[in-house]
């Protein structure tokens, strides 16, 4: 080794030693204190357009969290690609508790089985925080359809298979998969007309383009109350439709529902996840928010992140089985 090389090596070693010494002497930059969260505005990413069930829930939640935590929670609607655009935005965000996903079960429970090339992994890139709410579905028929009950509707689908069209929010959405489950159980057969969102499906029903839809109660409740459409059966009893029979009472005990849930980017500190989960439950228990939730037929679910993760695993399997049995794909 030459003298020049020895001198250079000595300088490198000395520099590294000084760097290490300075690092040891320098004050450690503290990680964000979860107890201080939230210290600024929190963004609730909603992967759907304003006005739908997910958006309604997210805005009620934002109101409750803003009031409780004295910090602003804002709704950021990012619709498109069946909820995949907004879900990816949330999944790729910094895991610091300031970007949260509020989504339907499509984004986190159905799409992983429906799409072969998702730009995010719902299981790997998102952490379950809180189930939030479950919303019953209601079979909603156009007045021109002679079937006025669920048994009559399914009998019509058996007697005249492939004739009566029904609308959905799109291929592979809960309204589509839900109807498919009832077709499997009854032997009925209908024509699926996928729309770009449930709002468009409702408009198609009002225009008589389709004979019925399966939709969350909140979305169709105003039209049911005005008499423009008919409620045939609900998947779970709700005070908003007290005279409507359940699907189980009609002879079809099939569990299908909508759910609006809260998730966080993977890597979010566990303390923030736990606190956010507790604050979501607390917000939904407040009298003002609870009254508004009930007015939309939303049923609060007060679970822990672990309990939500366990139920989500079962739900993913349920939807995956339906998708596989019927060879449904969105790509």
C-alpha positions in Angstrom: 0.0 0.0 0.0 1.4 3.4 -1.0 1.9 6.3 1.4 -0.9 8.1 -0.5 -3.3 5.3 0.0 -2.4 4.9 3.7 -3.1 8.6 4.2 -6.4 8.5 2.3 -7.5 5.4 4.3 -6.6 7.1 7.6 -8.7 10.1 6.6 -11.7 8.0 5.8 -11.5 6.0 9.0 -11.0 9.2 11.0 -14.0 10.8 9.2 -16.2 7.8 9.9 -15.2 7.8 13.6 -16.1 11.5 13.9 -19.4 10.9 12.1 -20.2 8.0 14.5 -19.2 10.1 17.5 -21.4 13.1 16.3 -24.3 10.7 15.7 -24.0 9.4 19.2 -23.8 12.9 20.7 -26.6 14.4 18.6 -30.1 14.4 20.1 -32.3 11.6 18.7 -35.2 12.9 16.6 -38.3 11.8 18.4 -40.9 9.7 16.6 -44.3 11.2 16.4 -46.0 10.9 19.8 -49.3 9.0 19.2 -50.7 10.9 22.1 -50.3 14.1 20.2 -52.2 12.8 17.2 -53.9 14.6 15.5 -51.9 17.7 15.4 -53.1 18.9 12.0 -55.8 18.2 9.4 -56.6 14.5 8.7 -57.7 13.5 5.2 -60.4 10.8 4.8 -60.0 9.4 1.3 -63.4 8.2 0.0 -63.0 6.1 -3.2 -66.4 7.1 -4.6 -68.4 10.1 -5.7 -70.2 12.5 -3.3 -73.8 11.5 -2.4 -73.4 7.7 -2.1 -73.5 5.6 1.0 -69.8 5.7 1.6 -69.6 9.4 1.2 -72.6 9.9 3.6 -71.0 7.8 6.3 -67.6 9.5 5.8 -69.1 12.9 6.2 -70.9 12.0 9.4 -67.7 10.4 10.7 -65.7 13.5 9.8 -68.1 15.6 11.6 -68.0 13.5 14.7 -64.2 13.2 14.8 -63.7 16.9 14.2 -66.0 17.8 17.1 -64.4 15.2 19.4 -60.7 15.8 18.6 -60.8 19.5 17.9 -59.0 19.0 14.7 -60.3 19.1 11.2 -61.1 15.9 9.4 -61.8 16.5 5.7 -63.4 14.2 3.1 -61.4 13.7 -0.1 -63.5 12.0 -2.8 -61.4 10.0 -5.2 -63.8 8.0 -7.4 -63.0 5.7 -10.3 -62.0 2.1 -11.2 -64.6 0.6 -8.8 -62.9 2.2 -5.8 -59.4 1.1 -6.7 -58.1 4.7 -7.4 -59.0 6.0 -4.0 -57.9 2.9 -2.2 -54.5 3.0 -3.9 -54.0 6.7 -3.0 -54.6 5.8 0.7 -52.5 2.7 0.5 -49.5 4.6 -0.9 -49.8 7.5 1.6 -47.5 8.1 4.5 -48.4 5.9 7.4 -48.6 8.8 9.9 -52.3 8.8 10.7 -53.1 11.8 8.5 -54.5 9.9 5.5 -57.2 7.4 6.3 -59.3 5.3 3.9 -63.1 5.2 4.4 -64.4 2.7 1.9 -67.2 0.2 1.1 -66.5 -3.5 1.3 -65.7 -3.5 -2.5 -62.3 -1.8 -2.1 -61.0 -4.0 0.7 -63.0 -7.3 0.6 -64.2 -7.9 -3.0 -61.8 -6.3 -5.4 -58.8 -8.4 -4.3 -60.6 -11.4 -5.8 -62.3 -9.6 -8.7 -59.2 -7.9 -10.2 -56.1 -9.8 -11.2 -53.8 -6.8 -11.3 -54.7 -4.5 -8.6 -52.2 -1.6 -8.0 -52.3 -2.2 -4.3 -52.8 -5.1 -1.9 -55.7 -4.7 0.4 -54.2 -7.2 2.8 -50.6 -6.0 2.7 -50.9 -2.3 2.2 -53.8 -1.4 4.4 -54.5 -2.0 8.1 -58.1 -2.6 9.4 -59.0 0.1 11.9 -62.8 -0.1 12.4 -65.7 -1.8 10.6 -67.7 1.5 11.0 -71.2 0.6 9.9 -73.2 -2.1 8.2 -76.0 -1.0 6.0 -78.9 -3.4 5.1 -79.7 -4.0 1.4 -83.2 -3.8 0.1 -84.7 -5.4 -3.1 -86.2 -2.5 -4.8 -88.7 -3.0 -7.7 -90.1 -0.8 -10.4 -93.9 -0.5 -10.0 -94.4 -1.9 -13.5 -93.0 -5.3 -12.5 -95.9 -7.6 -11.5 -93.9 -9.2 -8.6 -94.4 -7.3 -5.4 -92.6 -9.6 -3.0 -89.2 -11.3 -3.1 -90.7 -14.8 -3.4 -92.8 -13.6 -6.3 -89.8 -11.9 -7.9 -87.7 -15.1 -7.7 -90.6 -17.2 -9.0 -90.8 -14.8 -12.0 -87.1 -15.3 -12.6 -87.6 -19.1 -12.6 -90.7 -19.0 -14.8 -89.2 -16.6 -17.3 -85.4 -17.1 -16.9 -83.1 -14.5 -18.5 -85.9 -12.1 -19.2 -86.2 -9.5 -16.4 -83.2 -7.1 -16.3 -81.8 -5.8 -13.0 -79.3 -3.1 -12.4 -76.2 -2.9 -10.2 -73.4 -0.5 -9.3 -71.1 -2.5 -11.6 -69.7 -6.0 -12.2 -68.6 -7.6 -9.0 -70.1 -5.0 -6.7 -72.2 -6.2 -3.7 -75.5 -5.4 -5.4 -74.4 -7.6 -8.3 -72.9 -10.5 -6.3 -75.8 -10.3 -3.9 -78.4 -10.9 -6.6 -76.3 -13.7 -7.9 -76.4 -15.4 -4.5 -80.2 -15.3 -4.6 -80.2 -16.7 -8.1 -78.1 -19.6 -6.9 -80.3 -20.3 -4.0 -83.6 -20.1 -5.9 -82.8 -21.2 -9.4 -84.0 -17.9 -10.8 -82.2 -16.1 -13.7 -82.2 -12.4 -14.5 -80.3 -10.2 -16.9 -77.5 -8.2 -15.3 -77.2 -4.6 -16.4 -74.1 -3.0 -14.8 -74.1 0.7 -14.4 -71.2 3.0 -13.5 -72.2 3.4 -9.9 -75.3 2.8 -7.8 -76.6 6.3 -8.4 -76.9 5.6 -12.1 -78.5 2.2 -11.4 -81.1 3.9 -9.3 -81.8 6.3 -12.1 -82.1 3.4 -14.5 -84.6 1.8 -12.2 -86.6 5.1 -11.9 -86.7 5.2 -15.7 -87.9 1.6 -16.0 -84.7 0.5 -17.8 -84.4 -2.3 -15.2 -87.0 -4.1 -13.2 -85.3 -4.1 -9.8 -82.0 -3.5 -8.0 -80.5 -4.6 -4.8 -79.2 -1.5 -3.0 -78.3 -0.1 0.4 -81.3 1.3 2.1 -79.9 4.9 2.4 -79.5 5.3 -1.3 -83.1 4.3 -2.3 -85.0 5.3 0.8 -86.2 8.7 -0.6 -87.7 7.0 -3.7 -89.3 4.3 -1.7 -90.9 6.8 0.6 -92.2 8.8 -2.4 -93.7 5.7 -3.9 -91.7 5.8 -7.1 -90.2 2.4 -6.3 -91.3 -0.5 -4.1 -89.4 -2.2 -1.2 -89.8 -6.0 -1.7 -87.5 -7.3 1.1 -84.6 -6.1 3.3 -81.6 -8.2 4.2 -81.9 -7.0 7.8 -84.7 -5.4 9.6 -84.4 -1.6 9.9 -86.6 1.0 11.5 -86.5 3.0 8.3 -88.6 0.3 6.5 -90.7 -1.2 9.4 -93.2 -2.9 7.2 -90.8 -4.5 4.8 -90.2 -8.3 5.4 -86.6 -9.6 5.7 -85.2 -12.0 3.1 -84.9 -14.6 5.8 -88.7 -14.3 6.5 -89.2 -14.7 2.8 -87.4 -18.1 3.0 -83.9 -17.0 1.9 -81.6 -16.6 5.0 -78.7 -15.2 2.9 -76.2 -12.8 4.5 -75.4 -10.0 2.2 -74.9 -6.4 3.2 -73.0 -3.2 2.5 -70.3 -2.1 4.9 -68.4 1.2 5.3 -65.1 0.8 7.0 -62.0 2.6 8.1 -58.5 1.5 7.1 -55.0 3.0 7.4 -51.8 2.7 5.4 -49.7 -0.2 6.5 -47.0 1.0 8.9 -49.3 3.4 10.8 -48.2 3.3 14.4 -50.3 0.8 16.4 -51.1 3.4 19.1 -52.6 5.7 16.4 -54.6 2.8 14.9 -56.0 1.8 18.4 -56.8 5.4 19.2 -58.5 6.1 15.9 -60.6 2.9 16.3 -61.7 4.0 19.7 -62.5 7.5 18.5 -64.6 6.2 15.6 -66.6 4.1 18.0 -66.9 7.1 20.4 -68.1 9.4 17.5 -70.8 6.9 16.5 -72.1 6.8 20.0 -72.6 10.5 20.3 -76.4 11.2 20.3 -76.3 13.7 17.3 -74.3 11.3 15.1 -76.2 8.2 16.2 -79.5 9.8 15.2 -78.2 10.7 11.8 -76.8 7.2 11.3 -80.1 5.7 12.2 -81.8 8.0 9.7 -79.7 6.5 7.0 -80.3 3.0 8.2 -76.6 2.6 9.1 -76.0 0.1 11.9 -72.8 0.9 13.9 -70.3 -1.9 14.6 -68.2 -1.3 17.7 -65.2 -3.6 17.2 -61.5 -3.5 17.8 -59.0 -3.5 14.9 -58.3 -7.2 15.6 -62.0 -8.1 15.6 -62.5 -6.2 12.4 -59.5 -7.9 10.8 -61.0 -11.3 11.7 -64.4 -10.5 10.3 -62.8 -9.0 7.2 -60.9 -12.2 6.5 -64.2 -14.2 6.6 -65.9 -11.7 4.4 -63.1 -11.8 1.8 -63.5 -15.6 1.6 -67.3 -15.4 1.2 -67.1 -13.0 -1.7 -64.1 -14.9 -3.2 -66.2 -18.1 -3.2 -69.1 -16.3 -5.0 -66.8 -14.8 -7.6 -65.0 -18.2 -8.2 -68.3 -20.2 -8.5 -69.6 -17.8 -11.1 -66.4 -17.1 -12.9 -66.9 -13.4 -12.5 -64.1 -11.0 -13.5 -63.9 -7.2 -14.0 -60.9 -7.3 -16.3 
